Amino acid sequence: MGETGRFFSWEIIDDITAIKNCDKSFFEHNCSGVPTEIRWFFDFKDIQNGEQRPLILIYKGDEYKTHIESSKLSRTRIRWKSDLKKEFDEVLKDYRLNLGKENGYPSIKFTKIFGNTYEVEFIGLDWLNDESINPLETIEIENRVEGKQKRIYTTKYERNSKNREEAIKIHGTRCMVCDFDFEEAYGELGKDFIEVHHTKPLYSLEDEVEINPEEDLVCLCSNCHRMIHRRRDKILSVEELKEIMEERSVFA
């Protein structure tokens, strides 16, 4: 296995999992640059200038023939055809419609299946049109780099309306940090609305985790929820965010 960690817009989690932070060219030009440091992940460390190698991407259960190419300047990229571009364009359209242009672009996860076949999925899009899904549930992946333990934070979105409903029954719909209430602010439109946050990061992309709604879930307004996840290297606790707000005299 090659080196793991962050390389430009890519994060290599392990030998079968990589995350690409998409940008404008990803959607406009049907391709993504691949840094030299992560060529090993796609099994083409020895690719020659001007060479193309086939690659299969599985998206939503369908296979798409793509390829990896190396230019005469030794720049390597994954390039896909218009059929897959059309699918990706729909993703961006929904993303922008729900979050706005100011939130940039979504990320995409590559999972190696076998040989030159990889499954791809955009991270976090299930919740865009479903308020019962927590948009900021966070998973913590432990990754060892040169003997040191490194934690990489990314996002996963889980459909579990029962946990959400139970958390709201226990904690109510008032933000547990700033005391904001959507119904008080927006009337009927905001009734019963609140975001639910996991106080403990999940430890695997795939493993199921048993959640205790009373101890593991808290109810937060959108602003406080975002601030808890604002730092890439640390997820704040409810108490820590309260202290920050008190120091800034927000409650005064």
N, C-alpha and C positions, 0 to 999 in steps of 0.2 A: 504494500500500500504506500502511496505517495504522501506528501505532506498535507495535513489538514489545516483548517483555519480560514481566514478571510483573505481573498485575493481580488482586489479591485471591487467589482460589483458581484463577485461570487463568494459563497461560503461553502467550503467542503466540510461536511459534518463527519462523514466516515467513508468507507470504501464503496458504499452503495447509495449515498444520499448527498445531494448538492442543492443549494438554493441560489437562484439568480435574482438579483434585484433589477427588475426590468427598467428600461429607459425608453426614450422616444424612438431610437433607431430599432429597438427590438420589435416594435409594432409597425413602423413605417417601412423598414427595409427587409423584412422576412429573415432576419438573421441575428445572431448574437456572437460577439467576439468571445474567444476562449483564451485566457491567459496561458502563457507557456507553462506556468507552474502547476496548472491543473489538467494538462493534456492527459496525464496518466488516468484520470477518472474516466475518460472516454476511450481509453486504450489506443491512443494514437501518438504516443511519445516520439515514435520514429517516422512520422509522416513527412514526406518530402515536399519541397516547394513546388507548387503547381499541381499537387496530387489531390484527388477527392476520394473519400471513403464513405460507403453507405452507412446510414444510421436509421433506425426505426424508432419513432416516438409514438407511444400509446397515449391518446388523450380521450378521456371519457369512454374508454373501451374500444375505440377505433384506432387502427394502425395507420400511420402516415409515414411514407417514405421520404426521408430527408438525407442530408449528407454533411459531412465535415470536409472542409476544404482548407488548403494552405496556399496562400498567395506567393508570388515570387519574392515578396518582401518578408516571408516567413510569418505573416499574420494568419492566424487560424480562426475559423468561425464555423458555427453551425448554421446551415441555411435550409429553410423549408419552403414548400411550394404554396401556391395561392389557396389551396383547399384548407390547409392548416392556418394560414394567415387570416382567412375569413372567420375561423373559430376564435382566434385570438383577438381579432378586432371587436367581436361581440363582447368579449370579456372586458376589454377596455371601455367600450361604450357603457356597459352597465356600471363599471367602477366609477367612471366620471359622472354618470347620471346621479349616482347615490352619494358620492363623496366629494365631487367637484374637482376641478383641475389642480387646485392648490395642494391636493394630497398626492400629487405625483403619479406613480405607477405601481401596480401590484407586483408581488414577487411570485416566482414559479419554482416548484420543487421538482428535481430530477431524481428518480429512483431507478437504479440499475436492476433490470429483471434478469437478463442473461445476455451473453455475447454483446452484440451491438444494439440491443433493445432496451429502451428506457421508458418508464412511465412518467408522464409529466402532469402536474396539477397546479393550478393557481392557489395560493394560500389565502384563505380568508374570504372567499367570495360567497360561500353558502349563506352568510348572514345578511347579505346586502338587501334582500327583500323579505327578511323574516326577523321581526323584532324579538322573537323568543330565543334567538341565538346570541350568545355573548360574543361581541366582536373583538374582545381583547384578551381572551383566555390565552395564557402564556405557557409555553412548554420550555423546560430547561433541558438542554442536551449537554451531557458531560463529555468533554473531548480532551484527550491527552495529547499534548504537543511537546516533544522533547522532554518527557518525564514530568512536565508540569500540567496540572489540571487546569483546563480552560473551560469557562462556561459560555456557551453561545445561546443567546436568546432569540427565539423566533416566535411565530404565532400559529396557532391552530384553532379552528372554530368547531365547536362540538354542539350537535343538536341534542339537548336534554331538557325539554320543557318542564319535566317533573321536578328536577333539581331547582330550576329557576322559580317555579311556582312555590315550592316549599320554602325557598329562601325568602321570598317576598312575604309569605305568611308569617314567618318568624321575625323578620327584620323590618317589614313595612316598606313603603315606597319613598320614604324621605332619605336623602343622602346621609350616610353615616359619617361623612367627613364635614360637610359644610351646612347640613340641615336643609338643603334645597329640596323643594317639593314641586314636581312638574304640574300637578293639578292646581296648586295655588297660583302658579305663574301663568299657566295656559288654559285653565278651566277644563272643560270636558275633553279637549284635545290631549291634555297631559294626564288624564286620569289613568291610574294603574301603571304608568310608565316609569321604569327605572332600569338601570343597567346592573347586571350581576357580575361580580368579580371573584375569581378564584384567589384566595389568599396564599395558596401554595402552588408553585409551578408544577406542572405535570412533568414526568421524567422520561417520557418516550413519545415518539411520533405516533406509534401504533397502539401501545398498550392501553387497555382500559383501566381507569382508576376509579375506585369507589369514593364517592364524594359525600361528606356529611354537611348538609346545607346549613346547619346552625354554626358549625365551627369553621368550615372551609369556604363558605360563600358570604360575601357582604354586598349590600346594595349601595350603589354610587350614582351620582349624577354624571352626565357625560364629561364635563370638565374635569372633575376629580378623577374619574376613571382614566382619562388620557394622561393626567399628570402622574398618576401612580406608575404608569408605564413609560413615562417620558425619558428616563435614563436607560440607555441600552444595557449598561452593566449592572443595574440594580433595580429591582421592582420594589417600590416603597410600600410600607405597611400603612394601614389606615392611621395608626398613631403617629407615624413619621410625617405623613402629609398634614395631619392636624397641627403638629408642632410647627411646620413650615408656615402654615397659614396664620397661626397665632403670632409667630415672630414678625410677620408682615402686617399685623394688626387688621387682618381681614375681618375678624369677628368684632372689632371695636365699634 
